């Protein structure tokens, strides 16, 4: 739930080629970028590059989607298999009754040396 008076979140569209549909009269600009990206990814070295750099494929995937590149198969990053967490050691059992503790030694007040003026004996 949003707090009262909060602005609603704005989301980008998620359908394929949404940029082409939303640009209206300027749609030809997006169509040109579509063709340029399609030609770039059709080059022989592009598949090797994307296989070697999975982060680049992850960046290009949403761009291809918003431009409507359907036939493009970008490699997805392989997820690492989850390793099971190491078992935690069992906690020590709590005693059923409080354990008696030895009393702490009393340190008492620190001894102060007598003040020289107070301890002078009058002659």
VOTITI-477864 format. One record per residue (C-alpha): residue in three letters; x, y, z. Coordinates in steps of 0.1 Angstrom, whole numbers, padded with zeros to 4 digits, always signed. Layout:
BEGIN
alaXYZ...
//
This chain:
BEGIN
unk+0000+0000+0000unk+0011+0035-0008unk+0009+0062+0018unk-0018+0088+0012unk-0007+0115-0012unk+0022+0095-0027unk+0026+0096-0065unk+0018+0064-0083unk+0048+0046-0097unk+0054+0050-0134unk+0064+0019-0153unk+0077+0015-0188unk+0056-0007-0211unk+0067-0043-0213unk+0053-0055-0246unk+0075-0062-0276unk+0083-0032-0298unk+0066-0008-0275unk+0089+0020-0285unk+0077+0018-0322unk+0041+0020-0311unk+0046+0049-0287unk+0067+0072-0308unk+0039+0081-0332unk+0052+0103-0360unk+0088+0098-0350unk+0085+0060-0353unk+0110+0060-0382unk+0138+0069-0358unk+0132+0038-0338unk+0128+0017-0369unk+0162+0029-0381unk+0178+0019-0348unk+0160-0015-0351unk+0177-0021-0384unk+0211-0009-0373unk+0211-0031-0342unk+0198-0061-0362unk+0226-0056-0388unk+0252-0052-0360unk+0241-0084-0342unk+0240-0103-0376unk+0278-0098-0380unk+0299-0130-0376unk+0318-0117-0345unk+0288-0105-0326unk+0278-0140-0314unk+0313-0147-0302unk+0314-0114-0284unk+0281-0119-0267unk+0291-0154-0256unk+0323-0141-0241unk+0306-0111-0225unk+0273-0122-0210unk+0269-0088-0193unk+0267-0072-0228unk+0239-0096-0237unk+0221-0087-0206unk+0222-0050-0215unk+0212-0056-0251unk+0182-0079-0243unk+0158-0052-0231unk+0169-0029-0259unk+0161-0056-0284unk+0127-0061-0268unk+0117-0025-0269unk+0128-0023-0306unk+0110-0055-0315unk+0139-0077-0325unk+0122-0111-0324unk+0146-0135-0341unk+0175-0125-0319unk+0186-0152-0295unk+0210-0136-0270unk+0227-0160-0247unk+0214-0160-0212unk+0238-0161-0182unk+0240-0195-0167unk+0230-0195-0131unk+0254-0210-0106unk+0238-0241-0089unk+0228-0232-0054unk+0251-0248-0028unk+0233-0259+0003unk+0242-0238+0034unk+0266-0253+0058unk+0248-0269+0088unk+0249-0247+0119unk+0264-0262+0150unk+0238-0273+0176unk+0236-0249+0205unk+0246-0261+0239unk+0217-0272+0260unk+0206-0247+0287unk+0208-0259+0323unk+0175-0266+0339unk+0183-0244+0369unk+0207-0215+0373unk+0243-0223+0377unk+0257-0209+0410unk+0285-0184+0404unk+0313-0177+0427unk+0310-0142+0443unk+0333-0116+0430unk+0361-0105+0453unk+0354-0072+0470unk+0379-0046+0461unk+0367-0021+0486unk+0375+0016+0485unk+0410+0025+0473unk+0433+0035+0501unk+0443+0071+0500unk+0475+0084+0515unk+0470+0109+0543unk+0472+0145+0533unk+0504+0160+0546unk+0489+0192+0561unk+0462+0174+0581unk+0486+0149+0596unk+0512+0174+0609unk+0514+0174+0646unk+0515+0209+0661unk+0547+0215+0679
//
